[in-house]
Amino acid sequence: MTFDAPPFSHPVRVTELAGRKPTRFDIAPDAGARARIAAALDILSVEMARLQGELRPAGRHDWTLDARLTATVTQACIVTLAPVTIEIDEAVVRRFLSDMPEPEGDEVEMPEDDSLEPLPETIDLGAILVEALALALPAYPRADGAKLGTMTAAAPGAEPLDDDAIKPFAGLADLMKKADRDE
């Protein structure tokens, strides 16, 4: 996901981090930033979002981010479009490597560890919050009791098709039995 301008930013320069001990953080976007995040993620609202954790040195040049994302958001139900409130509580882990191997060739194989990232000059905790929130959102939120109905349509005077009638292999077993009897 890329944005022209990030909906929420909280940059931390790597050169300003303590080299021997963890740097703790606790960030929460204000109302304006939460509205921008909701618009960027195409959801109804972000009532609360918070990223708490620490950046700690991992070896001489690498860094590890261990955090917890908590959020309350409202999405539209995929069936009824009614508002659905969702509580999110997710662990967020990123490992920033100063010597991240560059992918080679046209076809790139994804690393098994998806928490690995190249070490930037500035780690944007706000961007990490937005990315983690986007990944944690349910793809198909559904309101309590919302069910997909069935729809039938037919030309005037014709019998409507149902699910059984449009299954391509529905009558195959009967045809095979008939063919066996005819032989």
C-alpha positions as CSV (number, residue, x, y, z in Angstrom):
1,M,0.0,0.0,0.0
2,T,1.4,3.4,-0.9
3,F,0.0,6.8,-0.3
4,D,0.8,10.2,-1.8
5,A,1.1,11.6,1.7
6,P,1.0,9.2,4.7
7,P,-2.2,9.5,6.7
8,F,-0.2,9.4,9.9
9,S,3.6,9.8,10.4
10,H,5.8,9.5,13.5
11,P,9.4,9.3,12.2
12,V,12.3,8.1,14.4
13,R,15.8,8.6,13.1
14,V,17.9,5.5,13.5
15,T,21.0,7.5,14.3
16,E,19.2,9.0,17.3
17,L,18.3,5.7,18.9
18,A,20.2,4.4,21.9
19,G,22.7,1.8,20.6
20,R,22.7,-0.4,23.7
21,K,19.2,-0.3,25.2
22,P,15.6,-0.4,23.9
23,T,13.8,2.8,22.9
24,R,10.2,2.5,24.1
25,F,7.3,4.2,22.3
26,D,3.6,4.7,22.7
27,I,1.9,6.5,19.8
28,A,-1.8,7.2,19.1
29,P,-3.0,9.3,16.2
30,D,-5.3,12.3,17.0
31,A,-8.8,12.7,15.6
32,G,-7.6,14.3,12.3
33,A,-5.1,11.6,11.7
34,R,-7.6,8.8,12.5
35,A,-10.0,10.4,9.9
36,R,-7.2,10.4,7.3
37,I,-6.3,6.8,8.2
38,A,-10.0,5.7,7.8
39,A,-10.2,7.5,4.4
40,A,-6.9,5.9,3.2
41,L,-8.1,2.4,4.3
42,D,-11.6,3.0,2.9
43,I,-13.3,2.2,6.1
44,L,-16.0,4.2,8.0
45,S,-14.0,5.3,10.9
46,V,-11.1,4.7,13.3
47,E,-12.3,5.4,16.8
48,M,-9.0,4.5,18.5
49,A,-5.6,3.3,17.4
50,R,-2.4,2.8,19.4
51,L,1.0,1.3,18.8
52,Q,3.0,0.5,21.9
53,G,6.3,-1.2,22.0
54,E,10.0,-0.8,21.6
55,L,12.8,-0.6,19.1
56,R,15.9,-2.4,20.3
57,P,19.3,-3.1,18.8
58,A,19.8,-6.5,17.3
59,G,23.5,-7.0,16.8
60,R,25.7,-4.1,15.8
61,H,23.7,-2.5,13.0
62,D,20.2,-4.1,12.9
63,W,17.1,-3.2,14.8
64,T,14.0,-5.1,16.0
65,L,10.6,-3.5,16.5
66,D,8.3,-5.4,18.9
67,A,4.9,-3.8,19.5
68,R,1.2,-4.3,20.1
69,L,-1.4,-2.6,17.9
70,T,-4.8,-2.0,19.5
71,A,-7.6,-0.3,17.6
72,T,-11.3,0.1,17.4
73,V,-12.6,0.6,13.8
74,T,-15.9,0.7,12.0
75,Q,-16.3,-1.0,8.7
76,A,-19.3,-1.5,6.4
77,C,-20.9,-4.9,6.5
78,I,-20.2,-6.7,3.3
79,V,-23.9,-7.9,3.1
80,T,-26.0,-5.1,4.5
81,L,-23.6,-2.1,4.6
82,A,-24.5,-1.6,8.2
83,P,-21.7,-0.4,10.4
84,V,-19.7,-3.1,12.1
85,T,-17.4,-2.2,15.0
86,I,-14.2,-4.3,15.1
87,E,-11.7,-4.6,18.0
88,I,-8.1,-5.3,16.9
89,D,-5.3,-6.5,19.2
90,E,-2.3,-7.7,17.2
91,A,1.4,-8.2,17.8
92,V,3.6,-6.3,15.4
93,V,7.1,-7.4,14.7
94,R,9.6,-5.9,12.2
95,R,13.3,-6.7,11.9
96,F,15.3,-4.0,10.1
97,L,18.5,-5.3,8.6
98,S,21.3,-3.0,7.6
99,D,22.6,-5.5,5.1
100,M,19.4,-6.8,3.6
101,P,20.2,-8.9,0.5
102,E,18.8,-7.3,-2.7
103,P,16.5,-9.5,-4.9
104,E,18.1,-10.5,-8.2
105,G,16.5,-11.3,-11.5
106,D,13.1,-10.9,-12.9
107,E,11.4,-13.5,-10.7
108,V,11.9,-12.8,-7.0
109,E,11.2,-15.4,-4.3
110,M,9.6,-14.0,-1.2
111,P,11.6,-14.6,2.0
112,E,10.1,-17.0,4.5
113,D,10.3,-14.4,7.3
114,D,7.9,-11.5,6.3
115,S,9.0,-9.4,9.2
116,L,12.4,-8.6,7.5
117,E,12.9,-5.1,6.0
118,P,15.9,-3.1,4.9
119,L,17.0,-0.6,7.5
120,P,16.0,2.9,6.5
121,E,17.5,6.1,7.8
122,T,14.2,6.9,9.5
123,I,11.7,4.3,10.9
124,D,8.2,5.7,10.5
125,L,6.2,4.3,13.4
126,G,3.0,6.0,12.1
127,A,3.4,4.2,8.8
128,I,4.0,0.9,10.6
129,L,0.8,1.5,12.6
130,V,-1.2,2.2,9.4
131,E,0.2,-0.9,7.6
132,A,-0.4,-3.2,10.6
133,L,-4.0,-1.9,10.9
134,A,-4.6,-2.5,7.2
135,L,-3.3,-6.0,7.5
136,A,-5.4,-6.7,10.6
137,L,-8.7,-5.5,9.1
138,P,-11.2,-8.3,8.2
139,A,-11.6,-8.5,4.4
140,Y,-15.3,-9.3,4.7
141,P,-16.8,-7.8,7.8
142,R,-20.3,-9.1,8.5
143,A,-22.9,-7.6,10.9
144,D,-24.5,-10.0,13.4
145,G,-27.3,-11.9,11.7
146,A,-26.4,-10.7,8.2
147,K,-26.9,-13.5,5.7
148,L,-26.6,-13.7,2.0
149,G,-29.9,-14.4,0.5
150,T,-30.7,-16.1,-2.8
151,M,-32.0,-14.4,-5.9
152,T,-34.0,-16.0,-8.7
153,A,-34.8,-14.5,-12.0
154,A,-36.5,-15.8,-15.1
155,A,-38.1,-14.6,-18.3
156,P,-41.9,-14.2,-18.2
157,G,-43.4,-17.7,-18.3
158,A,-40.2,-19.6,-17.6
159,E,-39.3,-21.4,-14.4
160,P,-36.6,-19.7,-12.4
161,L,-33.2,-21.4,-12.1
162,D,-32.1,-22.5,-8.7
163,D,-28.6,-23.5,-7.5
164,D,-29.2,-27.2,-8.2
165,A,-30.3,-26.5,-11.8
166,I,-27.2,-24.6,-12.7
167,K,-24.6,-27.0,-11.3
168,P,-22.8,-28.3,-14.4
169,F,-22.3,-31.8,-13.0
170,A,-25.6,-32.2,-11.1
171,G,-27.0,-34.8,-13.5
172,L,-23.7,-36.5,-14.4
173,A,-24.2,-39.5,-12.0
174,D,-27.7,-40.2,-13.5
175,L,-26.3,-40.0,-17.0
176,M,-23.5,-42.4,-16.2
177,K,-26.0,-44.9,-14.6
178,K,-28.2,-44.7,-17.7
179,A,-25.2,-45.2,-20.0
180,D,-24.2,-48.3,-18.0
181,R,-27.8,-49.7,-18.3
182,D,-27.9,-49.1,-22.1
183,E,-24.6,-51.0,-22.6
